[in-house]
Amino acid sequence: MKKTAVWAGAAVLGVSVLTGAGSAGAAQPDTKAAGAYCLANSWGTPQVSVKPCDAGDQGQHWVVSGNQIALANARAYCLANTWGTADVSTKPCDPRDQGQYWDVAGQQISLNFASAYCLANAWGTPTVATKPCDSADPGQHWVVFNDQISLALA
């Protein structure tokens, strides 16, 4: 019985933390943990999408270093926008590639050399691309927690 009560209490606490219940800042997500959906590279390919967060998925671990975002388990590959398009993928890190430079500010991740364009998830789909920055777009709110980048509002 004691284990059941502890489990139930932990479950209620988990729901409270995930929903922001009981906190004055309920509109702001809990940034002390990764969210439910993480930025993910399909390992061994250049594809980037959003997937349910999974600490065991090596394509969901990133390193933000200066203005570059690289795969933690393959540091030679960076998050990249194909310049002049909305496409986002991973490419070999190249200091001359403008599409590999990002600014992480608050909950937005924007292109360093085109700051009006942000990393965006097409809400409700796995698709990730760049779009004109829009703070009202829930797919443009991200949380960087340890080595995961997750959607803040999902």
N, CA and C atoms as a LAMMPS dump frame, in Angstrom:
ITEM: TIMESTEP
0
ITEM: NUMBER OF ATOMS
462
ITEM: BOX BOUNDS ff ff ff
-5.0000000000000000e+02 5.0000000000000000e+02
-5.0000000000000000e+02 5.0000000000000000e+02
-5.0000000000000000e+02 5.0000000000000000e+02
ITEM: ATOMS id mol type element x y z
1 1 1 N 0.826 -1.19 0
2 1 2 C 0 0 0
3 1 3 C 0.867 1.249 0
4 2 1 N 1.96 1.199 0.764
5 2 2 C 2.836 2.355 0.867
6 2 3 C 3.428 2.709 -0.497
7 3 1 N 3.858 1.695 -1.283
8 3 2 C 4.408 1.934 -2.616
9 3 3 C 3.356 2.535 -3.531
10 4 1 N 2.11 2.075 -3.424
11 4 2 C 1.026 2.597 -4.26
12 4 3 C 0.809 4.073 -3.974
13 5 1 N 0.811 4.457 -2.708
14 5 2 C 0.606 5.861 -2.341
15 5 3 C 1.748 6.73 -2.862
16 6 1 N 2.961 6.239 -2.757
17 6 2 C 4.114 6.993 -3.264
18 6 3 C 4.011 7.145 -4.772
19 7 1 N 3.671 6.073 -5.472
20 7 2 C 3.521 6.1 -6.937
21 7 3 C 2.437 7.085 -7.335
22 8 1 N 1.294 7.042 -6.648
23 8 2 C 0.189 7.948 -6.972
24 8 3 C 0.608 9.391 -6.739
25 9 1 N 1.306 9.627 -5.634
26 9 2 C 1.787 10.979 -5.355
27 9 3 C 2.769 11.45 -6.41
28 10 1 N 3.65 10.566 -6.84
29 10 2 C 4.617 10.923 -7.884
30 10 3 C 3.907 11.213 -9.193
31 11 1 N 2.88 10.429 -9.51
32 11 2 C 2.136 10.652 -10.754
33 11 3 C 1.434 11.999 -10.725
34 12 1 N 0.812 12.346 -9.598
35 12 2 C 0.135 13.644 -9.483
36 12 3 C 1.155 14.765 -9.581
37 13 1 N 2.283 14.617 -8.92
38 13 2 C 3.336 15.626 -8.998
39 13 3 C 3.816 15.78 -10.426
40 14 1 N 4.012 14.66 -11.128
41 14 2 C 4.445 14.715 -12.528
42 14 3 C 3.449 15.454 -13.385
43 15 1 N 2.16 15.197 -13.197
44 15 2 C 1.133 15.901 -13.97
45 15 3 C 1.153 17.376 -13.619
46 16 1 N 1.317 17.708 -12.334
47 16 2 C 1.363 19.112 -11.931
48 16 3 C 2.525 19.839 -12.581
49 17 1 N 3.682 19.206 -12.618
50 17 2 C 4.854 19.832 -13.231
51 17 3 C 4.644 19.996 -14.728
52 18 1 N 4.128 18.957 -15.398
53 18 2 C 3.949 19.021 -16.848
54 18 3 C 2.902 20.038 -17.262
55 19 1 N 1.856 20.214 -16.46
56 19 2 C 0.795 21.142 -16.842
57 19 3 C 0.992 22.519 -16.239
58 20 1 N 1.918 22.646 -15.307
59 20 2 C 2.123 23.931 -14.65
60 20 3 C 1.07 24.196 -13.593
61 21 1 N 0.306 23.194 -13.184
62 21 2 C -0.761 23.373 -12.214
63 21 3 C -0.209 23.922 -10.918
64 22 1 N -0.945 24.89 -10.385
65 22 2 C -0.583 25.431 -9.093
66 22 3 C 0.545 26.432 -9.132
67 23 1 N 1.027 26.811 -10.283
68 23 2 C 2.109 27.783 -10.325
69 23 3 C 1.616 29.088 -10.912
70 24 1 N 2.164 30.18 -10.436
71 24 2 C 1.774 31.498 -10.924
72 24 3 C 2.148 31.673 -12.38
73 25 1 N 3.197 31.016 -12.83
74 25 2 C 3.651 31.158 -14.213
75 25 3 C 3.183 30.01 -15.083
76 26 1 N 1.944 29.605 -14.946
77 26 2 C 1.447 28.444 -15.688
78 26 3 C 1.554 28.62 -17.191
79 27 1 N 1.602 29.854 -17.672
80 27 2 C 1.708 30.078 -19.115
81 27 3 C 3.099 29.73 -19.623
82 28 1 N 4.08 29.73 -18.752
83 28 2 C 5.444 29.405 -19.141
84 28 3 C 5.717 27.939 -18.851
85 29 1 N 6.314 27.213 -19.794
86 29 2 C 6.605 25.804 -19.553
87 29 3 C 7.717 25.639 -18.529
88 30 1 N 7.764 24.463 -17.936
89 30 2 C 8.831 24.122 -17.011
90 30 3 C 10.103 23.904 -17.817
91 31 1 N 11.089 24.774 -17.638
92 31 2 C 12.322 24.67 -18.419
93 31 3 C 13.394 23.871 -17.686
94 32 1 N 12.999 23.156 -16.643
95 32 2 C 13.954 22.331 -15.917
96 32 3 C 14.019 20.913 -16.471
97 33 1 N 13.256 20.659 -17.534
98 33 2 C 13.244 19.327 -18.142
99 33 3 C 12.934 19.456 -19.622
100 34 1 N 13.383 18.461 -20.362
101 34 2 C 13.042 18.423 -21.785
102 34 3 C 11.54 18.219 -21.913
103 35 1 N 10.974 18.717 -22.997
104 35 2 C 9.544 18.569 -23.234
105 35 3 C 9.206 17.197 -23.78
106 36 1 N 8.027 17.087 -24.375
107 36 2 C 7.55 15.805 -24.879
108 36 3 C 8.076 15.494 -26.278
109 37 1 N 8.375 16.536 -27.067
110 37 2 C 8.82 16.341 -28.452
111 37 3 C 10.147 17.046 -28.668
112 38 1 N 11.129 16.308 -29.155
113 38 2 C 12.494 16.824 -29.289
114 38 3 C 12.935 16.944 -30.745
115 39 1 N 13.832 17.895 -30.97
116 39 2 C 14.496 18.028 -32.256
117 39 3 C 15.339 16.771 -32.447
118 40 1 N 15.191 16.134 -33.602
119 40 2 C 15.847 14.837 -33.796
120 40 3 C 16.41 14.699 -35.202
121 41 1 N 17.623 14.178 -35.261
122 41 2 C 18.229 13.781 -36.53
123 41 3 C 17.948 12.298 -36.715
124 42 1 N 17.505 11.906 -37.903
125 42 2 C 17.355 10.475 -38.218
126 42 3 C 18.762 9.948 -38.445
127 43 1 N 19.29 9.263 -37.446
128 43 2 C 20.704 8.885 -37.401
129 43 3 C 21.16 8.26 -38.71
130 44 1 N 22.289 8.74 -39.198
131 44 2 C 22.865 8.217 -40.429
132 44 3 C 22.332 8.885 -41.685
133 45 1 N 21.43 9.853 -41.502
134 45 2 C 20.872 10.613 -42.627
135 45 3 C 20.97 12.099 -42.287
136 46 1 N 20.726 12.986 -43.248
137 46 2 C 20.709 14.415 -42.931
138 46 3 C 19.352 14.897 -42.408
139 47 1 N 18.356 14.017 -42.34
140 47 2 C 16.996 14.424 -41.99
141 47 3 C 16.87 14.882 -40.544
142 48 1 N 16.122 15.982 -40.363
143 48 2 C 15.824 16.52 -39.043
144 48 3 C 14.315 16.657 -38.937
145 49 1 N 13.783 16.247 -37.791
146 49 2 C 12.347 16.345 -37.548
147 49 3 C 12.126 16.498 -36.049
148 50 1 N 10.879 16.423 -35.637
149 50 2 C 10.52 16.401 -34.225
150 50 3 C 9.955 15.014 -33.942
151 51 1 N 10.446 14.41 -32.854
152 51 2 C 9.997 13.074 -32.444
153 51 3 C 9.722 13.098 -30.944
154 52 1 N 8.958 12.123 -30.432
155 52 2 C 8.83 12.027 -28.979
156 52 3 C 10.229 11.933 -28.352
157 53 1 N 10.453 12.711 -27.298
158 53 2 C 11.773 12.724 -26.664
159 53 3 C 12.138 11.332 -26.166
160 54 1 N 13.365 10.934 -26.442
161 54 2 C 13.879 9.619 -26.087
162 54 3 C 15.372 9.771 -25.829
163 55 1 N 15.751 9.714 -24.555
164 55 2 C 17.16 9.893 -24.195
165 55 3 C 18.059 8.852 -24.849
166 56 1 N 17.512 7.716 -25.262
167 56 2 C 18.301 6.675 -25.905
168 56 3 C 18.517 6.889 -27.396
169 57 1 N 17.863 7.897 -27.972
170 57 2 C 17.993 8.195 -29.407
171 57 3 C 19.178 9.136 -29.599
172 58 1 N 20.28 8.625 -30.162
173 58 2 C 21.486 9.451 -30.283
174 58 3 C 21.287 10.663 -31.186
175 59 1 N 20.284 10.648 -32.056
176 59 2 C 19.999 11.79 -32.918
177 59 3 C 19.266 12.92 -32.218
178 60 1 N 18.931 12.732 -30.933
179 60 2 C 18.247 13.773 -30.167
180 60 3 C 19.175 14.5 -29.208
181 61 1 N 20.458 14.277 -29.334
182 61 2 C 21.419 14.92 -28.437
183 61 3 C 22.243 15.933 -29.225
184 62 1 N 22.234 17.173 -28.756
185 62 2 C 22.841 18.3 -29.465
186 62 3 C 23.783 19.059 -28.549
187 63 1 N 24.719 19.763 -29.132
188 63 2 C 25.619 20.644 -28.396
189 63 3 C 25.492 22.029 -29.013
190 64 1 N 25.114 23.004 -28.183
191 64 2 C 25.077 24.394 -28.632
192 64 3 C 26.421 24.986 -28.244
193 65 1 N 27.207 25.355 -29.25
194 65 2 C 28.545 25.889 -29.015
195 65 3 C 28.69 27.175 -29.811
196 66 1 N 28.691 28.291 -29.086
197 66 2 C 28.697 29.578 -29.775
198 66 3 C 27.414 29.693 -30.573
199 67 1 N 27.531 29.877 -31.87
200 67 2 C 26.355 30.003 -32.731
201 67 3 C 26.09 28.746 -33.56
202 68 1 N 26.779 27.655 -33.244
203 68 2 C 26.529 26.422 -33.983
204 68 3 C 25.866 25.394 -33.078
205 69 1 N 25.011 24.567 -33.694
206 69 2 C 24.329 23.487 -32.99
207 69 3 C 24.748 22.197 -33.689
208 70 1 N 25.511 21.369 -32.972
209 70 2 C 26.05 20.135 -33.565
210 70 3 C 25.456 18.914 -32.872
211 71 1 N 25.464 17.794 -33.572
212 71 2 C 25.06 16.536 -32.957
213 71 3 C 26.082 16.165 -31.881
214 72 1 N 25.617 15.881 -30.682
215 72 2 C 26.523 15.561 -29.581
216 72 3 C 27.314 14.288 -29.849
217 73 1 N 26.716 13.341 -30.557
218 73 2 C 27.377 12.062 -30.822
219 73 3 C 28.054 12.001 -32.183
220 74 1 N 28.064 13.125 -32.883
221 74 2 C 28.751 13.244 -34.184
222 74 3 C 29.045 14.728 -34.372
223 75 1 N 29.992 15.238 -33.569
224 75 2 C 30.248 16.682 -33.486
225 75 3 C 30.63 17.318 -34.813
226 76 1 N 30.968 16.546 -35.81
227 76 2 C 31.338 17.103 -37.118
228 76 3 C 30.105 17.444 -37.959
229 77 1 N 28.898 17.167 -37.434
230 77 2 C 27.658 17.446 -38.171
231 77 3 C 26.832 18.488 -37.437
232 78 1 N 26.465 19.545 -38.165
233 78 2 C 25.755 20.684 -37.582
234 78 3 C 24.337 20.813 -38.12
235 79 1 N 23.476 21.401 -37.299
236 79 2 C 22.138 21.772 -37.74
237 79 3 C 22.307 22.871 -38.775
238 80 1 N 21.666 22.709 -39.925
239 80 2 C 21.914 23.64 -41.028
240 80 3 C 20.638 23.961 -41.79
241 81 1 N 20.517 25.228 -42.144
242 81 2 C 19.486 25.678 -43.072
243 81 3 C 20.136 25.757 -44.445
244 82 1 N 19.474 25.201 -45.458
245 82 2 C 19.963 25.358 -46.826
246 82 3 C 19.618 26.782 -47.227
247 83 1 N 20.64 27.603 -47.349
248 83 2 C 20.47 29.045 -47.525
249 83 3 C 19.513 29.359 -48.67
250 84 1 N 18.579 30.271 -48.398
251 84 2 C 17.619 30.687 -49.411
252 84 3 C 16.397 29.785 -49.513
253 85 1 N 16.333 28.761 -48.667
254 85 2 C 15.18 27.853 -48.637
255 85 3 C 14.722 27.698 -47.186
256 86 1 N 13.643 26.98 -46.98
257 86 2 C 13.164 26.694 -45.624
258 86 3 C 13.768 25.405 -45.067
259 87 1 N 14.517 24.661 -45.881
260 87 2 C 15.038 23.344 -45.526
261 87 3 C 15.99 23.388 -44.332
262 88 1 N 15.799 22.452 -43.405
263 88 2 C 16.697 22.273 -42.262
264 88 3 C 17.13 20.814 -42.246
265 89 1 N 18.434 20.595 -42.081
266 89 2 C 18.992 19.242 -42.053
267 89 3 C 20.274 19.281 -41.237
268 90 1 N 20.998 18.174 -41.22
269 90 2 C 22.354 18.194 -40.675
270 90 3 C 23.312 18.079 -41.852
271 91 1 N 24.421 18.785 -41.726
272 91 2 C 25.467 18.783 -42.751
273 91 3 C 26.812 18.774 -42.044
274 92 1 N 27.875 18.377 -42.752
275 92 2 C 29.196 18.529 -42.149
276 92 3 C 29.395 19.991 -41.738
277 93 1 N 29.858 20.201 -40.513
278 93 2 C 30.054 21.57 -40.017
279 93 3 C 31.032 22.305 -40.923
280 94 1 N 30.667 23.517 -41.291
281 94 2 C 31.467 24.329 -42.206
282 94 3 C 31.39 25.776 -41.739
283 95 1 N 32.497 26.341 -41.258
284 95 2 C 32.464 27.712 -40.746
285 95 3 C 32.08 28.746 -41.802
286 96 1 N 32.091 28.373 -43.086
287 96 2 C 31.713 29.317 -44.148
288 96 3 C 30.234 29.224 -44.518
289 97 1 N 29.514 28.269 -43.95
290 97 2 C 28.098 28.07 -44.272
291 97 3 C 27.228 28.924 -43.349
292 98 1 N 26.655 30.006 -43.891
293 98 2 C 25.822 30.919 -43.091
294 98 3 C 24.622 30.22 -42.47
295 99 1 N 24.127 29.186 -43.116
296 99 2 C 22.957 28.466 -42.629
297 99 3 C 23.218 27.6 -41.415
298 100 1 N 24.476 27.543 -40.958
299 100 2 C 24.824 26.756 -39.778
300 100 3 C 25.006 27.621 -38.54
301 101 1 N 24.685 28.895 -38.644
302 101 2 C 24.84 29.801 -37.509
303 101 3 C 23.47 30.199 -36.986
304 102 1 N 23.248 29.936 -35.704
305 102 2 C 21.96 30.132 -35.055
306 102 3 C 22.121 30.99 -33.81
307 103 1 N 21.087 31.727 -33.47
308 103 2 C 21.029 32.458 -32.201
309 103 3 C 19.943 31.813 -31.354
310 104 1 N 20.304 31.398 -30.15
311 104 2 C 19.34 30.848 -29.209
312 104 3 C 19.065 31.952 -28.198
313 105 1 N 17.849 32.496 -28.237
314 105 2 C 17.479 33.598 -27.342
315 105 3 C 16.077 33.349 -26.805
316 106 1 N 15.977 33.221 -25.488
317 106 2 C 14.685 32.897 -24.9
318 106 3 C 14.239 31.549 -25.425
319 107 1 N 13.042 31.507 -25.994
320 107 2 C 12.526 30.25 -26.531
321 107 3 C 12.608 30.192 -28.051
322 108 1 N 13.297 31.152 -28.67
323 108 2 C 13.408 31.128 -30.129
324 108 3 C 14.832 30.806 -30.561
325 109 1 N 14.918 30.093 -31.683
326 109 2 C 16.2 29.781 -32.31
327 109 3 C 16.119 30.368 -33.709
328 110 1 N 16.895 31.427 -33.945
329 110 2 C 16.83 32.113 -35.241
330 110 3 C 18.154 31.991 -35.978
331 111 1 N 18.083 32.182 -37.288
332 111 2 C 19.301 32.181 -38.097
333 111 3 C 20.116 33.421 -37.765
334 112 1 N 21.384 33.239 -37.498
335 112 2 C 22.26 34.347 -37.133
336 112 3 C 22.372 35.374 -38.252
337 113 1 N 22.455 34.928 -39.494
338 113 2 C 22.643 35.842 -40.619
339 113 3 C 21.332 36.232 -41.298
340 114 1 N 20.212 35.773 -40.762
341 114 2 C 18.878 36.15 -41.262
342 114 3 C 17.939 36.066 -40.061
343 115 1 N 18.115 36.984 -39.117
344 115 2 C 17.461 36.884 -37.813
345 115 3 C 15.939 36.966 -37.854
346 116 1 N 15.355 37.285 -38.984
347 116 2 C 13.89 37.298 -39.099
348 116 3 C 13.339 35.896 -39.354
349 117 1 N 14.222 34.893 -39.476
350 117 2 C 13.804 33.513 -39.744
351 117 3 C 14.185 32.612 -38.576
352 118 1 N 13.204 31.834 -38.12
353 118 2 C 13.381 30.984 -36.941
354 118 3 C 13.204 29.508 -37.264
355 119 1 N 13.819 28.678 -36.43
356 119 2 C 13.607 27.241 -36.483
357 119 3 C 12.162 26.994 -36.075
358 120 1 N 11.426 26.242 -36.885
359 120 2 C 9.997 26.068 -36.631
360 120 3 C 9.548 24.644 -36.911
361 121 1 N 8.699 24.159 -36.027
362 121 2 C 8.009 22.889 -36.243
363 121 3 C 6.633 23.221 -36.807
364 122 1 N 6.23 22.532 -37.869
365 122 2 C 4.864 22.674 -38.388
366 122 3 C 3.975 21.949 -37.383
367 123 1 N 3.339 22.697 -36.517
368 123 2 C 2.623 22.187 -35.35
369 123 3 C 1.751 20.988 -35.695
370 124 1 N 1.893 19.935 -34.913
371 124 2 C 1.103 18.733 -35.116
372 124 3 C 1.697 17.759 -36.117
373 125 1 N 2.865 18.09 -36.661
374 125 2 C 3.553 17.219 -37.615
375 125 3 C 5.005 17.061 -37.154
376 126 1 N 5.767 16.15 -37.746
377 126 2 C 7.188 16.042 -37.401
378 126 3 C 8.071 17.034 -38.164
379 127 1 N 7.504 17.813 -39.068
380 127 2 C 8.274 18.674 -39.971
381 127 3 C 8.953 19.834 -39.246
382 128 1 N 10.234 20.039 -39.572
383 128 2 C 11.013 21.17 -39.062
384 128 3 C 11.573 21.924 -40.256
385 129 1 N 11.476 23.256 -40.204
386 129 2 C 11.972 24.118 -41.279
387 129 3 C 12.268 25.483 -40.674
388 130 1 N 12.654 26.437 -41.501
389 130 2 C 12.734 27.817 -41.04
390 130 3 C 11.525 28.56 -41.585
391 131 1 N 11.026 29.493 -40.781
392 131 2 C 9.876 30.321 -41.15
393 131 3 C 10.118 31.717 -40.608
394 132 1 N 9.406 32.725 -41.139
395 132 2 C 9.509 34.044 -40.517
396 132 3 C 9.179 33.922 -39.024
397 133 1 N 9.999 34.537 -38.188
398 133 2 C 9.808 34.44 -36.741
399 133 3 C 8.442 34.995 -36.354
400 134 1 N 7.76 34.267 -35.478
401 134 2 C 6.431 34.637 -35.017
402 134 3 C 6.268 34.087 -33.607
403 135 1 N 6.306 34.963 -32.608
404 135 2 C 6.226 34.502 -31.221
405 135 3 C 4.881 33.854 -30.905
406 136 1 N 3.86 34.063 -31.737
407 136 2 C 2.557 33.425 -31.521
408 136 3 C 2.517 31.998 -32.075
409 137 1 N 3.528 31.594 -32.823
410 137 2 C 3.578 30.255 -33.418
411 137 3 C 4.123 29.274 -32.377
412 138 1 N 3.303 28.325 -31.891
413 138 2 C 3.795 27.4 -30.862
414 138 3 C 4.944 26.523 -31.347
415 139 1 N 5.068 26.337 -32.65
416 139 2 C 6.15 25.527 -33.198
417 139 3 C 7.491 26.236 -33.231
418 140 1 N 7.517 27.5 -32.793
419 140 2 C 8.774 28.25 -32.755
420 140 3 C 9.277 28.466 -31.33
421 141 1 N 8.697 27.788 -30.373
422 141 2 C 9.129 27.888 -28.975
423 141 3 C 9.885 26.62 -28.61
424 142 1 N 11.147 26.777 -28.259
425 142 2 C 12.038 25.656 -27.975
426 142 3 C 12.647 25.801 -26.591
427 143 1 N 12.998 24.69 -25.984
428 143 2 C 13.71 24.663 -24.711
429 143 3 C 14.981 23.854 -24.923
430 144 1 N 16.114 24.431 -24.56
431 144 2 C 17.383 23.704 -24.584
432 144 3 C 17.63 23.254 -23.149
433 145 1 N 17.627 21.949 -22.933
434 145 2 C 17.846 21.398 -21.601
435 145 3 C 18.901 20.313 -21.707
436 146 1 N 20.004 20.523 -21.006
437 146 2 C 21.161 19.642 -21.129
438 146 3 C 21.504 19.51 -22.609
439 147 1 N 21.407 18.316 -23.171
440 147 2 C 21.779 18.179 -24.585
441 147 3 C 20.574 17.853 -25.468
442 148 1 N 19.377 18.196 -24.985
443 148 2 C 18.185 18.012 -25.809
444 148 3 C 17.545 19.363 -26.11
445 149 1 N 16.947 19.466 -27.294
446 149 2 C 16.219 20.664 -27.707
447 149 3 C 14.793 20.203 -27.96
448 150 1 N 13.859 20.717 -27.154
449 150 2 C 12.483 20.24 -27.277
450 150 3 C 11.525 21.398 -27.498
451 151 1 N 10.351 21.058 -28.013
452 151 2 C 9.299 22.057 -28.159
453 151 3 C 8.839 22.464 -26.766
454 152 1 N 8.803 23.763 -26.507
455 152 2 C 8.464 24.257 -25.177
456 152 3 C 6.982 24.13 -24.863
457 153 1 N 6.137 24.189 -25.87
458 153 2 C 4.7 24.242 -25.622
459 153 3 C 3.978 22.934 -25.918
460 154 1 N 4.721 21.872 -26.171
461 154 2 C 4.082 20.576 -26.472
462 154 3 C 4.102 19.676 -25.26
